[in-house]
Amino acid sequence: MRTAKLIAMLMAVTLLLTGCDWTRKQLGMATSEDIAALKREQERAIAEKRSADSLMRAKEDSVSRAFQDSLALAKASGMVDLSNTNRYHVICGSFREYSNAKGMVEKLEKNGYKPLTIDFKNGFRLVSVSSHPNLSAAYDKMYDLMGSKFNLDGDIWIYDIRQQLHIK
């Protein structure tokens, strides 16, 4: 009988201490209202972050579209040469010797690519497999090349022409 009373008393005390907001408040613990307010604040913060992210993406898209439109207009008016207008280049080789760069270009052309060479101010010549207007497209191409059976004999990386390390 004493054991049953002790178990019943422990259960009652446990329910009072954990389930009652008044008891939780007296013990300095968070009440159900406090917990609900925290959840609402977290949901609001997540919604604000999503909104900010979507605004940033929209801004980047509009800037990219405006840039492409201005390039198309400039090309139509004959103002610029558009052969190197993309910002990001997927580089598959950097060579000091011209013959090595030429060999890489020939290898890429045999495999269906249209490589481009970029001369650096430090005397190196880069071989670009492709160029892209945005970084994510350049990374996609880089990872495709890394996963392909085509052996490039070296590192593949991305060069941003805004770094201005090349000869113009």
Residue frames relative to the residue before (quaternion, step in Angstrom):
aa qw qx qy qz dx dy dz
M 1.0000 0.0000 0.0000 0.0000 0.00 0.00 0.00
R 0.6513 0.5123 -0.3169 0.4615 3.57 0.97 -0.86
T 0.6324 0.5361 -0.3305 0.4511 3.58 1.00 -0.78
A 0.6504 0.5132 -0.3124 0.4647 3.59 0.95 -0.86
K 0.6520 0.5025 -0.3157 0.4719 3.60 0.98 -0.85
L 0.6507 0.5214 -0.3144 0.4537 3.56 0.96 -0.84
I 0.6589 0.4933 -0.3066 0.4780 3.59 0.95 -0.84
A 0.6525 0.5052 -0.3154 0.4686 3.59 0.94 -0.86
M 0.6549 0.5089 -0.3127 0.4630 3.59 0.96 -0.81
L 0.6488 0.5105 -0.3125 0.4699 3.60 0.96 -0.83
M 0.6467 0.5081 -0.3183 0.4715 3.59 1.00 -0.77
A 0.6536 0.5099 -0.3118 0.4643 3.59 0.95 -0.83
V 0.6622 0.4941 -0.3055 0.4733 3.58 0.93 -0.88
T 0.6368 0.5276 -0.3268 0.4575 3.59 0.98 -0.80
L 0.6656 0.4949 -0.3031 0.4692 3.58 0.91 -0.89
L 0.6596 0.5095 -0.3119 0.4562 3.57 0.97 -0.82
L 0.7141 0.4688 -0.2696 0.4445 3.56 0.88 -0.90
T 0.7720 0.3642 -0.2023 0.4801 3.59 0.97 -0.71
G 0.7551 0.4242 -0.2227 0.4474 3.62 0.99 -0.60
C 0.6965 0.4799 -0.2813 0.4533 3.60 1.06 -0.49
D 0.4475 -0.7037 0.4874 0.2590 3.57 -0.76 1.05
W 0.6200 0.5483 -0.3580 0.4322 3.59 1.00 -0.74
T 0.6695 0.4915 -0.2932 0.4736 3.56 0.93 -0.95
R 0.6459 0.5158 -0.3186 0.4639 3.58 0.96 -0.88
K 0.6462 0.5183 -0.3178 0.4613 3.58 1.01 -0.83
Q 0.6582 0.5170 -0.3064 0.4534 3.58 0.95 -0.85
L 0.7069 0.4392 -0.2530 0.4934 3.56 1.11 -0.69
G 0.5246 -0.6639 0.3931 0.3599 3.59 1.30 0.01
M 0.4739 0.6591 -0.4408 0.3830 3.55 1.22 0.42
A 0.6051 -0.5580 0.4217 0.3805 3.58 -1.24 0.37
T 0.3340 -0.7300 0.5640 0.1933 3.55 -0.98 0.92
S 0.6931 -0.4610 0.3336 0.4426 3.57 -1.26 0.14
E 0.6113 0.5359 -0.3505 0.4650 3.61 1.10 -0.60
D 0.6424 0.5178 -0.3165 0.4679 3.59 0.99 -0.84
I 0.6588 0.5070 -0.3016 0.4668 3.57 0.94 -0.89
A 0.6532 0.5028 -0.3109 0.4731 3.59 0.97 -0.84
A 0.6417 0.5157 -0.3241 0.4662 3.60 1.02 -0.78
L 0.6357 0.5213 -0.3232 0.4687 3.61 1.01 -0.76
K 0.6489 0.5084 -0.3145 0.4706 3.57 0.98 -0.84
R 0.6475 0.5079 -0.3230 0.4674 3.60 0.97 -0.84
E 0.6455 0.5212 -0.3147 0.4611 3.60 1.00 -0.83
Q 0.6482 0.5045 -0.3170 0.4742 3.60 0.98 -0.82
E 0.6552 0.5039 -0.3110 0.4692 3.60 0.94 -0.86
R 0.6393 0.5173 -0.3234 0.4681 3.59 1.03 -0.79
A 0.6558 0.5106 -0.3094 0.4620 3.58 0.95 -0.87
I 0.6421 0.5118 -0.3170 0.4746 3.59 1.01 -0.80
A 0.6537 0.5068 -0.3125 0.4672 3.59 0.96 -0.85
E 0.6439 0.5122 -0.3231 0.4676 3.61 0.99 -0.79
K 0.6454 0.5140 -0.3198 0.4658 3.59 0.98 -0.82
R 0.6464 0.5067 -0.3227 0.4704 3.59 0.93 -0.84
S 0.6500 0.5168 -0.3137 0.4604 3.56 0.96 -0.87
A 0.6628 0.4982 -0.3034 0.4695 3.58 0.92 -0.89
D 0.6470 0.5173 -0.3194 0.4602 3.59 1.00 -0.82
S 0.6783 0.4781 -0.3057 0.4669 3.58 0.91 -0.85
L 0.6202 0.5240 -0.3446 0.4713 3.60 1.07 -0.65
M 0.6462 0.5146 -0.3193 0.4645 3.58 0.98 -0.84
R 0.6535 0.5035 -0.3181 0.4672 3.59 0.95 -0.85
A 0.6476 0.5147 -0.3173 0.4637 3.57 0.98 -0.85
K 0.6439 0.5162 -0.3216 0.4642 3.57 0.99 -0.81
E 0.6568 0.5037 -0.3119 0.4665 3.60 0.92 -0.89
D 0.6497 0.5153 -0.3144 0.4621 3.58 0.98 -0.83
S 0.6776 0.4863 -0.3069 0.4585 3.59 0.89 -0.88
V 0.6297 0.5151 -0.3365 0.4742 3.60 1.04 -0.73
S 0.6537 0.5089 -0.3140 0.4638 3.57 0.95 -0.86
R 0.6525 0.5006 -0.3154 0.4734 3.60 0.95 -0.85
A 0.6514 0.5111 -0.3197 0.4607 3.58 0.94 -0.86
F 0.6372 0.5217 -0.3222 0.4670 3.58 1.00 -0.81
Q 0.6721 0.4897 -0.2970 0.4694 3.58 0.88 -0.94
D 0.6372 0.5215 -0.3264 0.4641 3.60 1.03 -0.78
S 0.6748 0.4855 -0.3059 0.4640 3.57 0.91 -0.88
L 0.6288 0.5207 -0.3391 0.4674 3.59 1.07 -0.67
A 0.6413 0.5156 -0.3231 0.4675 3.57 0.98 -0.82
L 0.6496 0.5057 -0.3115 0.4746 3.58 0.98 -0.84
A 0.6593 0.5031 -0.3068 0.4670 3.57 0.95 -0.86
K 0.6421 0.5133 -0.3266 0.4665 3.58 0.99 -0.78
A 0.6519 0.5212 -0.3136 0.4528 3.56 0.95 -0.88
S 0.7176 0.4206 -0.2532 0.4940 3.58 1.03 -0.71
G 0.4869 -0.6925 0.4130 0.3360 3.59 1.30 -0.05
M 0.4109 0.7522 -0.4420 0.2648 3.61 1.18 0.35
V 0.8278 0.1470 -0.0514 0.5390 3.63 0.96 -0.76
D 0.4054 -0.6473 0.5817 0.2799 3.49 -1.30 0.46
L 0.2290 -0.8318 0.4950 0.1034 3.59 -0.52 1.12
S 0.3491 0.7691 -0.4902 0.2153 3.60 1.13 0.27
N 0.8027 0.2034 -0.1056 0.5505 3.63 1.08 -0.60
T 0.3001 0.8032 -0.4830 0.1777 3.60 0.97 0.65
N 0.5785 0.5849 -0.3982 0.4058 3.62 1.12 -0.40
R 0.5023 -0.7129 0.4236 0.2451 3.51 -0.95 0.98
Y 0.7968 0.2891 -0.1302 0.5144 3.60 0.87 -0.93
H 0.1200 -0.7895 0.6009 0.0340 3.56 -0.87 1.02
V 0.3158 -0.7063 0.6011 0.2003 3.56 -1.03 0.86
I 0.1582 -0.8196 0.5500 0.0272 3.54 -0.41 1.31
C 0.1234 -0.8087 0.5722 0.0586 3.57 -0.87 0.94
G 0.8166 0.0483 -0.0621 0.5718 3.58 1.19 0.15
S 0.1042 -0.7526 0.6479 0.0551 3.52 -1.21 0.66
F 0.0029 -0.8454 0.5281 -0.0796 3.55 -0.46 1.22
R 0.3780 -0.6859 0.5733 0.2408 3.55 -1.10 0.74
E 0.7216 0.4046 -0.2249 0.5147 3.58 1.02 -0.82
Y 0.5044 -0.6750 0.4604 0.2793 3.54 -0.87 1.04
S 0.6457 0.5443 -0.3271 0.4240 3.60 0.97 -0.84
N 0.6393 0.5139 -0.3330 0.4651 3.60 1.05 -0.68
A 0.6418 0.5062 -0.3214 0.4781 3.57 0.99 -0.80
K 0.6431 0.5225 -0.3190 0.4600 3.57 0.98 -0.85
G 0.6324 0.5356 -0.3213 0.4582 3.58 1.02 -0.79
M 0.6555 0.4946 -0.3104 0.4788 3.58 0.99 -0.82
V 0.6258 0.5320 -0.3358 0.4611 3.60 0.98 -0.81
E 0.6650 0.4996 -0.3041 0.4645 3.59 0.91 -0.90
K 0.6369 0.5295 -0.3212 0.4592 3.57 0.99 -0.84
L 0.6709 0.4908 -0.2964 0.4702 3.58 0.96 -0.86
E 0.6495 0.5199 -0.3207 0.4528 3.57 0.97 -0.83
K 0.6279 0.5348 -0.3294 0.4596 3.60 1.05 -0.75
N 0.7279 0.4075 -0.2271 0.5025 3.58 1.14 -0.61
G 0.6737 -0.5646 0.2778 0.3874 3.56 1.19 0.50
Y 0.5474 0.6062 -0.4089 0.4071 3.60 1.19 0.18
K 0.2888 -0.7170 0.6013 0.2024 3.55 -1.30 0.34
P 0.0946 -0.8533 0.5112 0.0404 3.58 0.33 1.25
L 0.2087 -0.7370 0.6337 0.1085 3.47 -1.36 0.43
T 0.2492 -0.7578 0.5765 0.1768 3.60 -0.99 0.71
I 0.1360 -0.7682 0.6240 0.0443 3.52 -1.09 0.85
D 0.2538 -0.7745 0.5635 0.1352 3.57 -0.69 1.08
F 0.2760 -0.7625 0.5691 0.1360 3.53 -0.90 1.03
K 0.6193 -0.5622 0.4135 0.3598 3.54 -1.26 0.49
N 0.6772 0.4974 -0.2927 0.4564 3.61 1.13 -0.55
G 0.6504 -0.5525 0.3086 0.4201 3.59 1.26 0.20
F 0.5797 0.5731 -0.3906 0.4277 3.59 1.20 -0.09
R 0.2420 -0.7350 0.6147 0.1527 3.53 -1.24 0.54
L 0.2317 -0.7780 0.5738 0.1085 3.56 -0.74 1.14
V 0.2222 -0.7317 0.6233 0.1634 3.53 -1.20 0.57
S 0.1669 -0.7972 0.5786 0.0429 3.53 -0.57 1.25
V 0.3671 -0.7301 0.5385 0.2053 3.55 -0.83 1.03
S 0.7822 -0.1233 0.1189 0.5990 3.57 1.01 -0.87
S 0.2365 -0.7469 0.5981 0.1686 3.53 -1.28 0.32
H 0.1370 -0.8073 0.5739 0.0088 3.54 -1.11 0.79
P 0.5064 -0.6695 0.4495 0.3054 3.59 -1.07 0.66
N 0.7958 0.1875 -0.1250 0.5621 3.62 1.14 -0.43
L 0.6493 -0.5773 0.3582 0.3418 3.51 -1.21 0.65
S 0.6498 0.5297 -0.3422 0.4244 3.60 0.92 -0.79
A 0.6378 0.5062 -0.3344 0.4745 3.62 1.00 -0.71
A 0.6363 0.5222 -0.3279 0.4635 3.59 1.03 -0.76
Y 0.6524 0.4956 -0.3172 0.4777 3.59 0.96 -0.81
D 0.6138 0.5451 -0.3532 0.4488 3.60 0.97 -0.77
K 0.6756 0.4837 -0.2903 0.4747 3.58 0.89 -0.94
M 0.6361 0.5333 -0.3290 0.4502 3.58 0.96 -0.84
Y 0.6888 0.4648 -0.2873 0.4764 3.60 0.89 -0.90
D 0.5926 0.5470 -0.3675 0.4633 3.60 1.09 -0.60
L 0.6712 0.4931 -0.2938 0.4691 3.59 0.94 -0.89
M 0.6465 0.5188 -0.3245 0.4556 3.58 0.99 -0.79
G 0.7236 0.4369 -0.2411 0.4768 3.57 1.06 -0.74
S 0.5674 0.6160 -0.3882 0.3845 3.59 1.21 -0.23
K 0.5768 -0.5865 0.4455 0.3533 3.54 -1.30 0.32
F 0.5177 0.6395 -0.4037 0.4000 3.56 1.30 -0.30
N 0.2482 -0.7967 0.5391 0.1144 3.58 -0.58 1.17
L 0.1967 -0.8140 0.5406 0.0809 3.57 -0.64 1.15
D 0.3873 -0.7645 0.4510 0.2494 3.61 1.25 0.09
G 0.8215 0.1573 -0.1254 0.5335 3.60 0.82 0.81
D 0.7259 -0.4215 0.3258 0.4350 3.47 -1.33 -0.26
I 0.1945 -0.7225 0.6474 0.1451 3.51 -1.27 0.53
W 0.0915 0.8015 -0.5806 0.1101 3.56 -0.81 0.98
I 0.4451 -0.6842 0.5187 0.2545 3.53 -1.34 0.19
Y 0.1521 -0.7717 0.6143 0.0636 3.54 -0.99 0.96
D 0.2363 -0.7500 0.6077 0.1111 3.53 -0.91 1.03
I 0.3972 -0.7560 0.4612 0.2407 3.60 -0.52 1.13
R 0.5569 0.6048 -0.3969 0.4081 3.59 1.23 -0.24
Q 0.5212 0.6147 -0.4190 0.4183 3.56 1.27 -0.13
Q 0.2172 -0.8384 0.4700 0.1703 3.54 1.32 -0.43
L 0.3207 0.7382 -0.5208 0.2846 3.56 0.87 0.99
H 0.6374 0.5440 -0.3091 0.4497 3.57 1.28 -0.25
I 0.5207 -0.5921 0.5080 0.3467 3.52 -1.33 0.31
K 0.3836 -0.7629 0.4742 0.2143 3.56 -0.75 1.03
